[in-house]
Amino acid sequence: MKRRFSALLLALLLICSLCVIPADAAPPADTATILFTHDLHSHFLPQPAEDGGESGGYARLKTAIDREREKNPDALLLDGGDFSIGSLVQTLYTTEAAELRTMGALGYDAATLGNHEFDHTGVGFARMLNAAADSGDPLPALLEANYRPSADNPDKDFIQQAMDHYGVQETMLLERGGITYGIFGLMGVDSDDCAPTSGFALEDAAQSAERCVASLKEQGAELIICLSHSGTNGEAKLSEDEKLAKAVDGIDVIISGHTHTTLTEPIVVNGTYIVSCGPYCRNLGSITLRKYEDGSKELLDYHLTPIDETLPDDPDIAAMVETWKNKVGDTYLSRYGLTYDEVLTTTSFDLDTPVSGVQENNGLGSLVADAFRWAARTLTAEPYEGHTVAVTADGVLRAPLRTGEITTSQAFDVLSMGVGADGTSGFPLVAVYLTGKELKSVAEVDASVTPIMPVAQLYVSGARYSFNTNRMFFNRVYNACLLAGDGTEQEIADDQLYRVVTGMYSAQMLGTVKEKSMGLLSLEPKMADGSPVTDFNDCILYDKDGNEIKEWYALAAYLQTFGGEGVHPSYREPVIKNVSHSWSPAQLLREWNWITWTVVLAALAVILLAVLLVRLILRKVRRKRKKVY
């Protein structure tokens, strides 16, 4: 009897071993797989990666998507916003809607909007929607529940008509593989702040989410997904999507965009899985969940698939991207006498984007600032004889330049943000005037505002300054001077006007310095006659043919001056600002301004008051002791 039982048990074990499901087999029908991206930023083509390989590209992304859907044909494909602005193809945004049409060809089910979808203003966004809808191509659903044209927007009717024409909606139901999904989209607070020209009004995200969740559940949604362009942050009070998950019950998954975060594991808050796969088409994210009748969930799989040179191109998407490239050449680059893949020069070293919050010199920042200053002297229709200082900011430097050949498209990628007064892509250069005292405050913005606002870190051409990070806030700079073309230093006269050249976005941000510094610093951009700037469009620099001098073109033309010799080695380790972390008295005790003196005197007053109080208390104690004895 024991032998028969043992034989039966052995047979059962053998049968079970034959039934083990391989790791890459299709998941059971009661599971949900969601493929996702966010912050694609028009990265149609692969970009050089830091390790020497390549990253991104939609033809390779399509290959990764197809491989995932071979394992699970019912997988959803969703995007968390900022699918536009970041490469030359974005120049077709309002006329061809290349981003949405390519996403349709890639098989996206739905996407939400990011702040960069409004870089061409609300009207440009509307034109893009019309171009997409009129194309007749397959398109992803666009979902947006808390962002709509503001009541005082004069173009609100045109924009709303375009949204209706495309079919933008708050929520959608999608039945796939026996599961009914409820999906909705949200814009975040910081995203809205980053879209000052949208002409849209933001509603509270939590209230909108509660409304959407209730509506979707009433319609029979079994698994609810939020496409959020809000993001996460290591600092809890700034982590908008974590706060959303905590405030609103019933959201199963949040696809979290905007902050360019790469999460190797989901963040779980209040039963909600928050996922991010990183920006620029670097990865395709995938999450697989099983949801039970009691509302509980089980994470079965979560992984990120790198989009790199190991993946072959999908031929159909590759051909589509090539079509867009040709149209860019015909419609945008022709006016500059450049082609998409034209080699401008080479570099023997990497020029990386700045590390956020690290207050140091940066080769790319210095290169761009020098390019602005060179363009302001060389490309403009009206030469300027006086001294020019050029400035660029961390926040506008969007891509590095890797070792090797530098092409037109790569130069554009560095400065791909914005749109000019001419309605075409790329912020133009502007020239404003600041007093010498305000010019010193520009250096102080770099020294003191950067720790609380990293995108405000500045890179300057035509000036040099020194600051110590251990000095008092808003009095960290202890030396500033002009820098002539031959390298000699010249004193800055406080009452004199100096010409400052920068990009349109950075110029507009100068006026916010007073707010960001709590009123301790103030910059008022001026015209050449000293009157305040009322419209920065009046300050745009034009070339001899009457075209706006775009930020990116200033860089591209400057790069061409290096020719076959390549980028000058001085940009490998530039020394334009001297950043000190020393406790040397020679640095800490020199050139105090009223802010430092006020704080020091206040501190001395507090110490003196404390000493007086201690003495008063000691006297009282002594008197009591005398009375006792």
C-alpha positions as CSV (number, residue, x, y, z in Angstrom):
1,M,0.0,0.0,0.0
2,K,2.8,2.4,0.9
3,R,4.6,1.6,-2.4
4,R,1.4,2.4,-4.4
5,F,0.9,5.7,-2.6
6,S,4.6,6.6,-3.2
7,A,4.2,5.8,-6.9
8,L,1.0,7.9,-7.2
9,L,2.7,10.8,-5.4
10,L,5.7,10.6,-7.8
11,A,3.4,10.5,-10.8
12,L,1.6,13.6,-9.6
13,L,4.9,15.5,-9.1
14,L,6.0,14.6,-12.6
15,I,2.8,15.9,-14.1
16,C,3.1,19.1,-12.1
17,S,6.6,19.6,-13.3
18,L,5.5,19.4,-16.9
19,C,2.8,22.1,-16.3
20,V,5.2,24.9,-15.1
21,I,4.6,28.0,-17.1
22,P,7.7,29.6,-18.7
23,A,8.6,33.1,-17.5
24,D,8.0,34.6,-20.9
25,A,4.6,32.9,-21.5
26,A,1.4,34.8,-21.8
27,P,-0.1,35.7,-18.4
28,P,-3.5,34.2,-17.4
29,A,-6.5,35.9,-18.9
30,D,-7.5,37.5,-15.5
31,T,-4.4,39.7,-15.5
32,A,-3.8,43.2,-16.8
33,T,-0.6,44.3,-18.6
34,I,0.0,47.9,-19.3
35,L,2.9,49.2,-21.5
36,F,3.7,52.8,-21.0
37,T,6.0,55.7,-21.8
38,H,6.0,59.4,-20.9
39,D,8.1,62.5,-21.8
40,L,9.0,61.2,-25.3
41,H,9.8,64.8,-26.4
42,S,9.7,64.1,-30.1
43,H,12.7,61.7,-29.9
44,F,11.9,60.0,-33.2
45,L,15.5,59.0,-33.8
46,P,18.2,57.4,-31.6
47,Q,20.5,59.6,-29.7
48,P,24.1,59.0,-28.6
49,A,24.2,57.5,-25.1
50,E,26.8,58.2,-22.4
51,D,28.1,54.6,-22.6
52,G,29.0,55.0,-26.3
53,G,25.9,53.2,-27.6
54,E,22.5,54.7,-28.6
55,S,19.2,55.4,-26.9
56,G,15.7,55.8,-28.1
57,G,14.1,56.0,-31.5
58,Y,10.6,55.2,-32.5
59,A,11.4,52.5,-35.0
60,R,13.2,50.6,-32.2
61,L,10.4,51.4,-29.8
62,K,8.0,49.7,-32.2
63,T,10.1,46.5,-32.1
64,A,10.0,46.5,-28.3
65,I,6.2,47.1,-28.3
66,D,5.6,44.2,-30.8
67,R,7.8,41.8,-28.7
68,E,5.8,42.7,-25.6
69,R,2.5,42.2,-27.5
70,E,3.7,38.8,-28.8
71,K,3.7,37.7,-25.1
72,N,0.4,39.5,-24.3
73,P,-1.7,40.6,-27.3
74,D,-4.1,42.3,-24.9
75,A,-1.6,44.7,-23.4
76,L,-2.6,48.4,-23.3
77,L,-0.1,51.0,-24.6
78,L,-0.4,54.4,-22.8
79,D,1.6,57.7,-22.6
80,G,1.9,60.2,-19.7
81,G,2.3,63.4,-21.7
82,D,5.1,65.7,-23.2
83,F,5.1,63.6,-26.3
84,S,6.2,66.7,-28.2
85,I,9.1,69.3,-28.3
86,G,12.7,67.9,-28.2
87,S,13.9,67.4,-31.8
88,L,13.7,68.9,-35.2
89,V,10.6,66.9,-36.1
90,Q,8.7,69.2,-33.7
91,T,9.0,71.9,-36.3
92,L,6.1,70.1,-38.0
93,Y,4.0,70.2,-34.8
94,T,1.3,72.7,-35.9
95,T,1.1,71.6,-39.6
96,E,1.6,67.8,-39.6
97,A,1.0,66.6,-36.0
98,A,3.9,64.2,-36.6
99,E,4.0,63.2,-32.9
100,L,0.4,62.0,-32.6
101,R,0.3,60.4,-36.1
102,T,3.4,58.4,-35.3
103,M,2.0,57.4,-31.9
104,G,-1.0,56.1,-33.8
105,A,1.2,54.1,-36.0
106,L,3.0,52.7,-33.0
107,G,-0.3,51.5,-31.6
108,Y,-0.9,53.8,-28.6
109,D,-4.3,53.4,-27.1
110,A,-4.4,56.7,-25.2
111,A,-2.2,59.6,-24.0
112,T,-2.5,62.7,-21.8
113,L,-1.2,66.2,-22.3
114,G,2.0,67.7,-20.9
115,N,3.1,71.3,-20.5
116,H,5.2,71.1,-23.7
117,E,2.1,70.4,-25.8
118,F,1.4,74.1,-25.3
119,D,4.8,75.5,-26.2
120,H,3.2,76.8,-29.4
121,T,0.5,78.4,-27.2
122,G,-3.1,77.2,-27.0
123,V,-3.7,78.2,-30.6
124,G,-0.7,76.1,-31.8
125,F,-2.0,73.2,-29.8
126,A,-5.4,73.6,-31.5
127,R,-3.8,73.7,-34.9
128,M,-1.9,70.5,-34.2
129,L,-5.1,68.7,-33.1
130,N,-6.8,69.8,-36.3
131,A,-3.9,68.6,-38.4
132,A,-4.0,65.3,-36.7
133,A,-7.7,64.8,-37.0
134,D,-7.7,65.9,-40.7
135,S,-5.0,63.4,-41.6
136,G,-7.3,60.4,-41.3
137,D,-4.5,58.4,-39.7
138,P,-5.0,56.2,-36.7
139,L,-4.5,58.3,-33.5
140,P,-4.4,57.7,-29.8
141,A,-7.2,58.9,-27.6
142,L,-6.3,62.1,-25.8
143,L,-7.5,62.3,-22.2
144,E,-7.5,65.5,-20.1
145,A,-9.8,66.0,-17.0
146,N,-8.6,69.1,-15.3
147,Y,-7.2,71.4,-17.9
148,R,-9.3,73.3,-20.3
149,P,-9.3,76.7,-22.1
150,S,-9.7,79.5,-19.5
151,A,-12.8,81.7,-19.6
152,D,-10.9,84.8,-20.4
153,N,-8.9,83.3,-23.3
154,P,-9.9,85.1,-26.5
155,D,-9.2,82.0,-28.5
156,K,-11.1,79.6,-26.3
157,D,-13.8,78.9,-28.9
158,F,-11.3,78.0,-31.6
159,I,-9.3,75.8,-29.2
160,Q,-12.4,74.0,-27.9
161,Q,-13.6,73.4,-31.4
162,A,-10.3,71.8,-32.2
163,M,-10.4,69.6,-29.0
164,D,-13.9,68.5,-30.0
165,H,-12.8,67.8,-33.6
166,Y,-10.1,65.6,-32.3
167,G,-12.2,64.0,-29.6
168,V,-10.3,65.1,-26.5
169,Q,-12.2,63.8,-23.5
170,E,-11.9,63.4,-19.7
171,T,-12.2,59.6,-19.5
172,M,-12.5,56.6,-21.6
173,L,-13.6,52.9,-21.2
174,L,-11.6,50.3,-23.0
175,E,-12.4,46.6,-23.0
176,R,-9.4,44.4,-23.7
177,G,-8.9,40.7,-23.0
178,G,-12.1,40.4,-20.9
179,I,-11.2,43.4,-18.6
180,T,-12.9,46.8,-18.7
181,Y,-10.4,49.5,-18.1
182,G,-11.2,53.1,-17.1
183,I,-8.6,55.6,-18.1
184,F,-8.4,59.4,-17.4
185,G,-5.8,62.1,-17.8
186,L,-4.5,64.9,-15.5
187,M,-2.3,67.9,-15.6
188,G,-0.1,68.8,-12.6
189,V,0.4,72.1,-10.8
190,D,4.1,72.3,-11.7
191,S,3.2,71.4,-15.3
192,D,0.8,74.2,-15.5
193,D,3.4,76.6,-14.1
194,C,5.7,75.4,-16.9
195,A,3.1,76.3,-19.6
196,P,2.6,80.0,-19.1
197,T,1.3,80.5,-22.7
198,S,-1.2,77.7,-22.7
199,G,-4.2,79.9,-22.0
200,F,-5.7,77.1,-20.1
201,A,-7.1,76.9,-16.5
202,L,-6.1,74.2,-14.1
203,E,-8.6,72.5,-11.8
204,D,-7.7,70.7,-8.6
205,A,-6.3,67.3,-9.6
206,A,-7.7,65.4,-6.6
207,Q,-11.2,66.7,-7.1
208,S,-11.1,65.9,-10.8
209,A,-9.7,62.5,-10.1
210,E,-12.5,61.7,-7.6
211,R,-15.0,62.7,-10.2
212,C,-13.4,60.5,-12.9
213,V,-13.0,57.5,-10.7
214,A,-16.7,57.6,-9.6
215,S,-17.9,58.0,-13.2
216,L,-15.7,55.2,-14.5
217,K,-16.7,52.8,-11.7
218,E,-20.4,53.6,-12.4
219,Q,-19.8,52.7,-16.0
220,G,-18.4,49.3,-15.1
221,A,-14.6,49.9,-15.0
222,E,-12.8,47.1,-13.3
223,L,-9.3,48.6,-13.4
224,I,-8.7,52.3,-13.3
225,I,-5.6,54.0,-14.7
226,C,-4.6,57.7,-14.4
227,L,-2.3,59.2,-17.0
228,S,-0.8,62.0,-14.9
229,H,1.6,64.7,-16.1
230,S,2.5,65.7,-12.5
231,G,5.4,63.5,-11.5
232,T,7.1,62.3,-8.3
233,N,9.8,63.8,-6.1
234,G,12.1,62.6,-3.4
235,E,10.7,65.4,-1.2
236,A,7.2,64.3,-0.1
237,K,5.6,67.7,-0.3
238,L,6.6,68.1,-3.9
239,S,5.6,64.6,-5.1
240,E,2.3,65.4,-6.7
241,D,1.4,61.9,-7.8
242,E,2.1,60.4,-4.4
243,K,-0.1,63.1,-2.9
244,L,-2.8,62.3,-5.5
245,A,-2.7,58.6,-4.7
246,K,-3.0,59.3,-1.0
247,A,-5.9,61.7,-1.5
248,V,-8.0,59.6,-3.9
249,D,-9.1,56.0,-3.4
250,G,-9.7,53.7,-6.3
251,I,-6.9,54.5,-8.7
252,D,-5.1,51.3,-9.5
253,V,-2.2,52.6,-11.6
254,I,-0.7,56.1,-12.2
255,I,1.5,56.5,-15.2
256,S,3.6,59.4,-13.9
257,G,5.2,61.9,-16.3
258,H,6.7,65.4,-16.1
259,T,9.6,64.9,-13.7
260,H,11.5,62.5,-16.0
261,T,11.8,59.9,-13.3
262,T,12.9,56.4,-13.9
263,L,11.4,53.9,-11.3
264,T,12.9,50.5,-11.3
265,E,10.2,49.4,-8.9
266,P,6.7,50.9,-8.6
267,I,5.9,53.3,-5.7
268,V,2.8,52.0,-3.9
269,V,0.6,54.5,-2.1
270,N,-2.9,53.8,-0.8
271,G,-3.1,50.7,-3.0
272,T,-2.1,52.6,-6.1
273,Y,0.9,51.6,-8.2
274,I,2.9,54.7,-9.4
275,V,5.2,53.9,-12.4
276,S,7.7,55.8,-14.5
277,C,10.1,54.6,-17.2
278,G,12.2,57.7,-17.8
279,P,12.2,60.3,-20.6
280,Y,13.3,60.5,-24.2
281,C,12.1,57.1,-25.3
282,R,15.0,55.5,-23.3
283,N,12.8,52.7,-22.0
284,L,9.4,51.0,-22.6
285,G,7.7,50.3,-19.2
286,S,5.5,47.3,-18.5
287,I,3.4,46.4,-15.4
288,T,1.3,43.3,-15.0
289,L,-1.3,43.1,-12.2
290,R,-3.9,40.7,-11.0
291,K,-6.9,42.4,-9.4
292,Y,-9.2,40.4,-7.1
293,E,-12.9,40.8,-6.4
294,D,-12.2,42.4,-3.0
295,G,-10.2,45.2,-4.7
296,S,-6.8,43.9,-3.7
297,K,-4.0,43.7,-6.3
298,E,-1.0,41.5,-6.8
299,L,2.0,42.7,-8.8
300,L,3.0,39.9,-11.1
301,D,5.6,41.7,-13.2
302,Y,7.3,45.1,-13.6
303,H,10.1,45.7,-16.0
304,L,11.7,48.4,-18.2
305,T,12.9,47.5,-21.7
306,P,15.9,49.6,-22.8
307,I,15.4,51.1,-26.3
308,D,18.9,50.9,-27.6
309,E,21.1,49.7,-30.5
310,T,20.4,46.0,-29.7
311,L,16.8,46.4,-31.1
312,P,16.3,46.4,-34.8
313,D,14.3,49.1,-36.5
314,D,10.7,48.4,-37.5
315,P,10.8,49.2,-41.3
316,D,7.4,50.9,-41.5
317,I,8.1,53.3,-38.6
318,A,11.6,53.9,-39.9
319,A,10.1,54.9,-43.3
320,M,7.6,57.2,-41.6
321,V,10.3,59.0,-39.6
322,E,12.4,59.4,-42.8
323,T,9.3,61.2,-44.3
324,W,9.2,63.6,-41.4
325,K,12.9,64.3,-41.7
326,N,12.5,65.2,-45.4
327,K,9.6,67.5,-44.6
328,V,11.7,69.2,-41.9
329,G,14.4,69.9,-44.5
330,D,12.0,71.3,-47.0
331,T,9.9,73.4,-44.7
332,Y,12.2,74.6,-41.9
333,L,15.9,74.0,-42.4
334,S,16.1,75.3,-45.9
335,R,15.9,78.9,-44.7
336,Y,19.1,78.3,-42.7
337,G,21.0,76.6,-45.5
338,L,21.3,73.4,-43.4
339,T,20.2,69.8,-43.7
340,Y,19.0,67.4,-40.9
341,D,22.2,65.2,-40.7
342,E,24.7,67.8,-41.8
343,V,27.9,67.6,-39.8
344,L,28.8,71.0,-38.3
345,T,32.0,70.0,-36.5
346,T,33.4,67.4,-34.2
347,T,34.2,67.1,-30.5
348,S,36.9,65.0,-28.9
349,F,35.1,65.0,-25.5
350,D,31.6,64.8,-24.1
351,L,29.7,68.1,-23.5
352,D,27.2,66.9,-20.9
353,T,24.1,68.8,-19.7
354,P,24.6,70.2,-16.2
355,V,24.0,68.1,-13.1
356,S,21.0,69.5,-11.5
357,G,21.8,71.5,-8.3
358,V,25.6,71.1,-8.7
359,Q,27.0,74.6,-8.7
360,E,30.0,74.3,-11.0
361,N,31.2,75.3,-14.4
362,N,29.8,73.4,-17.3
363,G,31.3,73.0,-20.8
364,L,28.0,72.9,-22.6
365,G,26.7,75.9,-20.7
366,S,29.8,77.9,-21.5
367,L,29.7,76.8,-25.2
368,V,26.1,78.0,-25.5
369,A,26.7,81.3,-23.8
370,D,29.7,82.0,-26.0
371,A,27.6,81.0,-29.1
372,F,24.9,83.6,-28.0
373,R,27.5,86.3,-27.6
374,W,29.2,85.5,-30.9
375,A,25.8,85.4,-32.8
376,A,24.8,88.8,-31.3
377,R,28.0,90.3,-32.7
378,T,28.2,88.4,-36.0
379,L,24.8,87.4,-37.3
380,T,22.7,90.5,-36.4
381,A,21.6,93.0,-39.1
382,E,22.7,95.9,-36.9
383,P,26.2,95.5,-35.3
384,Y,26.6,96.6,-31.7
385,E,29.9,98.2,-30.7
386,G,29.6,98.1,-26.9
387,H,30.3,95.3,-24.5
388,T,27.8,92.4,-24.5
389,V,27.3,89.8,-21.8
390,A,25.5,86.6,-22.9
391,V,23.6,84.4,-20.5
392,T,22.0,80.9,-20.7
393,A,20.3,78.8,-18.0
394,D,20.5,75.2,-16.9
395,G,16.8,74.7,-17.7
396,V,17.0,75.4,-21.4
397,L,19.9,73.0,-22.1
398,R,17.9,69.9,-23.1
399,A,20.5,67.4,-24.6
400,P,24.3,66.8,-24.4
401,L,26.8,66.7,-27.3
402,R,28.6,63.5,-27.3
403,T,32.2,62.7,-28.5
404,G,32.3,62.5,-32.3
405,E,30.5,64.3,-35.1
406,I,28.0,67.1,-34.2
407,T,25.1,67.4,-36.6
408,T,22.4,70.1,-37.2
409,S,19.8,67.9,-35.5
410,Q,22.0,67.5,-32.4
411,A,22.6,71.2,-32.1
412,F,18.8,71.7,-32.3
413,D,18.3,69.1,-29.6
414,V,20.4,71.1,-27.1
415,L,18.1,74.2,-27.4
416,S,14.8,72.7,-28.7
417,M,12.4,74.6,-26.5
418,G,9.9,77.2,-27.4
419,V,8.5,79.1,-30.3
420,G,9.3,82.6,-31.6
421,A,7.1,85.6,-32.5
422,D,7.3,84.2,-36.1
423,G,5.4,81.2,-35.0
424,T,8.2,78.7,-35.8
425,S,10.0,76.4,-33.4
426,G,12.9,77.6,-31.2
427,F,13.2,80.5,-28.8
428,P,14.8,83.6,-30.4
429,L,17.7,85.5,-28.9
430,V,16.8,88.8,-27.3
431,A,18.9,91.8,-26.2
432,V,18.0,93.7,-23.1
433,Y,19.9,96.1,-20.9
434,L,20.7,96.0,-17.2
435,T,22.6,98.3,-14.9
436,G,25.9,97.2,-13.6
437,K,24.4,96.7,-10.2
438,E,21.7,94.4,-11.7
439,L,24.4,92.6,-13.7
440,K,26.0,91.7,-10.4
441,S,22.6,90.5,-9.2
442,V,22.6,88.1,-12.2
443,A,25.7,86.5,-10.7
444,E,23.9,86.4,-7.4
445,V,21.0,84.6,-8.9
446,D,23.4,81.9,-10.0
447,A,25.0,81.8,-6.6
448,S,21.9,82.0,-4.3
449,V,18.8,80.9,-6.2
450,T,20.3,77.8,-7.8
451,P,20.1,75.7,-4.5
452,I,16.3,76.2,-4.3
453,M,15.7,76.3,-8.1
454,P,18.4,74.3,-10.0
455,V,17.1,75.2,-13.5
456,A,18.1,78.8,-12.6
457,Q,21.8,78.0,-12.7
458,L,23.4,80.3,-15.1
459,Y,26.3,80.2,-17.6
460,V,27.8,83.5,-18.7
461,S,30.0,84.8,-21.5
462,G,31.6,88.2,-21.3
463,A,31.8,88.3,-17.6
464,R,33.5,86.5,-14.7
465,Y,32.5,86.2,-11.0
466,S,33.4,84.4,-7.8
467,F,31.2,83.2,-5.1
468,N,31.4,81.2,-1.9
469,T,28.6,78.8,-1.0
470,N,29.3,79.3,2.7
471,R,28.5,83.0,2.6
472,M,25.2,84.6,3.4
473,F,22.4,83.9,0.9
474,F,22.0,86.8,-1.6
475,N,25.5,87.9,-0.7
476,R,27.5,85.0,-1.9
477,V,29.2,86.8,-4.8
478,Y,32.4,88.6,-3.6
479,N,33.9,89.5,-7.0
480,A,32.4,90.2,-10.4
481,C,33.9,91.8,-13.5
482,L,33.5,92.1,-17.3
483,L,35.7,89.9,-19.4
484,A,37.0,91.4,-22.7
485,G,37.7,89.4,-25.8
486,D,41.5,89.2,-25.0
487,G,40.7,87.8,-21.5
488,T,41.4,91.0,-19.6
489,E,39.1,91.9,-16.7
490,Q,37.2,95.2,-16.5
491,E,35.3,96.8,-13.6
492,I,31.5,96.8,-13.7
493,A,30.1,100.3,-13.1
494,D,27.0,100.1,-11.0
495,D,25.1,102.9,-12.8
496,Q,26.1,102.1,-16.4
497,L,23.8,100.2,-18.7
498,Y,25.1,96.9,-20.2
499,R,23.7,94.9,-23.1
500,V,22.7,91.4,-22.1
501,V,21.8,88.7,-24.7
502,T,19.9,85.6,-23.8
503,G,17.0,83.4,-25.1
504,M,13.4,84.6,-24.9
505,Y,12.5,82.2,-22.1
506,S,15.4,83.2,-19.9
507,A,14.8,86.9,-20.5
508,Q,11.2,86.5,-19.4
509,M,12.4,84.7,-16.3
510,L,14.6,87.7,-15.3
511,G,11.5,89.5,-14.2
512,T,10.6,86.8,-11.7
513,V,13.9,87.1,-9.8
514,K,12.4,89.5,-7.3
515,E,9.7,86.9,-6.4
516,K,12.1,84.0,-6.3
517,S,14.5,85.9,-4.1
518,M,11.8,87.1,-1.7
519,G,12.3,90.7,-2.8
520,L,16.0,90.7,-1.9
521,L,17.2,90.8,-5.5
522,S,15.6,92.8,-8.4
523,L,16.2,92.8,-12.1
524,E,14.3,95.0,-14.5
525,P,15.1,94.4,-18.1
526,K,15.4,97.7,-20.0
527,M,15.5,99.0,-23.6
528,A,18.7,100.7,-24.8
529,D,17.3,104.1,-23.6
530,G,16.8,102.8,-20.1
531,S,13.0,102.5,-20.3
532,P,11.5,99.2,-18.9
533,V,10.8,96.4,-21.4
534,T,7.1,96.1,-21.9
535,D,7.1,93.5,-24.7
536,F,10.1,91.1,-25.2
537,N,9.2,90.7,-28.8
538,D,10.6,94.2,-29.2
539,C,14.0,92.9,-28.1
540,I,14.3,90.0,-30.6
541,L,17.5,89.9,-32.6
542,Y,17.2,89.5,-36.4
543,D,19.7,88.5,-39.0
544,K,20.4,90.4,-42.2
545,D,17.5,88.7,-44.0
546,G,15.0,89.7,-41.3
547,N,14.8,86.2,-39.7
548,E,14.7,85.7,-36.0
549,I,18.1,84.5,-34.7
550,K,17.1,81.3,-32.9
551,E,19.0,80.0,-29.9
552,W,19.7,76.7,-31.6
553,Y,20.9,78.4,-34.8
554,A,23.3,80.6,-32.9
555,L,24.8,77.4,-31.5
556,A,24.8,75.6,-34.9
557,A,26.5,78.5,-36.7
558,Y,29.0,79.0,-33.9
559,L,29.9,75.2,-34.0
560,Q,30.6,75.6,-37.8
561,T,33.3,78.1,-37.0
562,F,35.4,75.3,-35.4
563,G,35.5,73.5,-38.7
564,G,37.6,70.4,-39.0
565,E,39.6,71.2,-35.8
566,G,36.6,70.5,-33.7
567,V,35.3,72.1,-30.5
568,H,38.1,74.0,-28.7
569,P,39.6,72.1,-25.8
570,S,38.9,75.0,-23.4
571,Y,35.3,73.8,-23.2
572,R,36.4,70.6,-21.6
573,E,37.0,72.3,-18.2
574,P,35.9,76.0,-18.5
575,V,36.6,78.4,-15.7
576,I,34.2,81.3,-16.1
577,K,32.9,81.3,-12.5
578,N,35.0,80.5,-9.5
579,V,32.8,78.4,-7.1
580,S,34.4,78.1,-3.6
581,H,33.3,76.0,-0.6
582,S,36.0,77.4,1.6
583,W,35.7,78.7,5.1
584,S,38.6,81.2,4.5
585,P,38.0,84.5,6.3
586,A,39.4,86.3,3.3
587,Q,36.4,85.1,1.3
588,L,33.7,85.1,4.1
589,L,34.4,88.6,5.5
590,R,34.8,90.7,2.3
591,E,32.3,92.9,0.5
592,W,29.3,92.4,2.8
593,N,26.0,93.9,1.6
594,W,23.1,95.2,3.6
595,I,21.6,91.7,3.8
596,T,24.6,90.2,5.5
597,W,25.0,93.2,7.8
598,T,21.3,93.0,8.7
599,V,21.6,89.3,9.6
600,V,24.8,89.8,11.5
601,L,23.5,92.8,13.5
602,A,20.3,90.9,14.2
603,A,22.2,87.9,15.4
604,L,24.4,90.1,17.6
605,A,21.2,91.8,19.0
606,V,19.8,88.3,19.8
607,I,23.0,87.2,21.5
608,L,23.1,90.5,23.5
609,L,19.5,90.1,24.5
610,A,20.2,86.5,25.6
611,V,23.2,87.6,27.7
612,L,21.1,90.3,29.3
613,L,18.3,87.9,30.1
614,V,20.7,85.4,31.6
615,R,22.3,88.1,33.7
616,L,18.8,89.2,34.8
617,I,17.8,85.7,35.8
618,L,21.1,85.1,37.7
619,R,20.5,88.3,39.7
620,K,17.0,87.2,40.6
621,V,18.3,83.8,41.7
622,R,21.0,85.5,43.9
623,R,18.4,87.8,45.5
624,K,16.2,84.8,46.4
625,R,19.1,83.0,47.9
626,K,19.9,86.0,50.1
627,K,16.3,86.2,51.3
628,V,16.4,82.5,52.2
629,Y,19.6,82.9,54.3
